[in-house]
Amino acid sequence: MKDSWNFQAFWVDAMQSPPYLLLLLGDQAGICYSLDPITNYLLVTKFGSYEEAQIWLLEDEYEPLEGRLSSSEI
C-alpha cells in the first residue's frame, strides 16, 4: 500500500474532545483502508469501495474534511 495508493482523505469525528481523525486511503483497485494516525497508522477497517467506506464513516458520525488528495497531484 505504501506506493500504490490512488487517493487519500481525512475524516474527523468532531464530537470527541479532542476531535478524532482517520485517514482513508484508496488503492488503484478501488479498495479503501481506514488508518488511525494515533496508532502509527494501524488498519482500522478495509472496505471494498469508497462508497462502502463513506457509509461506514457517516454511520459512525465522521465527517469528511474538505477535499481529497490524488497521488497524481503530488
C-alpha positions in Angstrom: 0.0 0.0 0.0 3.0 2.3 0.6 3.3 3.4 -3.1 0.1 2.0 -4.6 -2.5 4.4 -3.2 -4.7 6.4 -5.6 -6.2 8.9 -3.2 -6.3 9.9 0.5 -8.9 11.7 2.5 -9.2 12.6 6.2 -12.4 12.1 8.2 -13.0 13.6 11.6 -15.3 12.8 14.5 -15.7 16.3 15.8 -17.9 15.2 18.6 -15.0 13.8 20.5 -12.6 16.0 22.5 -10.1 16.3 21.0 -11.6 15.6 17.6 -10.6 12.1 16.3 -9.1 11.7 12.8 -9.0 8.7 10.5 -7.0 8.6 7.2 -8.8 6.9 4.3 -6.6 5.6 1.6 -7.9 4.2 -1.7 -5.8 2.0 -3.9 -5.6 1.5 -7.7 -8.2 -1.3 -7.5 -10.7 0.8 -5.6 -10.2 -0.9 -2.2 -10.2 1.6 0.7 -8.4 1.4 4.0 -9.1 3.4 7.1 -6.0 4.0 9.1 -5.5 5.5 12.6 -2.8 8.2 12.7 -2.7 8.0 16.6 -1.7 4.3 16.5 1.1 4.7 13.9 -1.4 4.2 11.0 -2.7 0.8 12.0 -5.5 -0.6 9.9 -8.9 0.1 11.4 -11.1 -1.3 8.6 -10.8 -2.4 5.0 -13.6 -1.6 2.5 -14.5 -2.9 -0.9 -15.2 0.6 -2.3 -15.1 4.3 -1.4 -18.9 4.2 -1.2 -18.8 1.4 1.4 -16.2 3.3 3.4 -18.3 6.5 3.2 -21.4 4.8 4.5 -19.5 3.3 7.5 -17.8 6.6 8.4 -21.1 8.6 8.1 -22.9 6.0 10.3 -20.2 6.4 12.9 -20.7 10.2 12.7 -17.4 11.0 11.0 -17.4 14.0 8.6 -15.0 14.4 5.6 -12.5 17.1 5.8 -12.7 19.3 2.7 -11.2 17.7 -0.4 -9.3 14.5 -1.4 -5.7 14.3 -2.4 -4.8 12.3 -5.5 -1.4 10.6 -5.9 -1.1 12.4 -9.2 -1.3 15.8 -7.5 1.9 15.1 -5.5 
